[in-house]
Amino acid sequence: MTSQRVRNPWGQGERLRLEILDSAARLLSELGGEQGLTIRGVARATGIAPASIYQHFADKAALVEGLIEFDYQQLSTAMAEADGQCPADAVLDRVKAQMRAYCLFAMAHPGHYRLMLNNRPVTTPPSGPLVDIVKMLIDAFERCERAGVRLRVPARRAAIIVFVGAHGWVALLHASENAAQGPSILDFVDELVWLVTE
């Protein structure tokens, strides 16, 4: 049974919204997918009445959309922190660090990763969290070029090759009976980056 939550002071609605998303994220990890995610379940996990959720999210679809954005923020923050741990002039190491962080997030949070992938309508031009990740990679490879790193293909194509390769390997590991192969994905990221550079 969930303990009763201490009420936020008046005017701290954004804090409650984040608590709701945090509870939804924990539930999603336990459930492994959004099918079992319900407004009542999230309310129970947060220690609030379901009506309190409707003040922030109109329905389950809006909650899922909020959760996708929440997950994207977690992922992009992890990638930015990994980038920041490398020396500024180690531009290729920074690309590898970002992609390793991406893969580690995807492996540690398969339900969240699938949610980001499966809940995006097809648009022209493409949009959504993973498109934004690719844009971050394009910027990273353009930074490599400015630093004098020679690429075998244009920066945009290098970013797509590395992203699609890493994403495909993550998908294979998620579908595999033996996800213990996970650590090998970090070496695979390094190989992908090596393939697009001279």
SULDAZI-V472936 format. One record per run of one state. SS is the DSSP state (~ for helix, > for strand, _ for the rest). FROM is the first residue (numbers start at 0). TO is the last residue. Records with the same first field share a line. If there is no record, write none. Layout:
SS = FROM-TO, FROM-TO
This chain:
_ = 0-11, 31-37, 46-48, 54-58, 84-89, 108-108, 118-127, 146-149, 151-153, 175-177, 195-195, 197-197
~ = 12-30, 38-45, 49-53, 59-83, 90-107, 109-117, 128-145, 154-174, 178-194
> = 150-150, 196-196
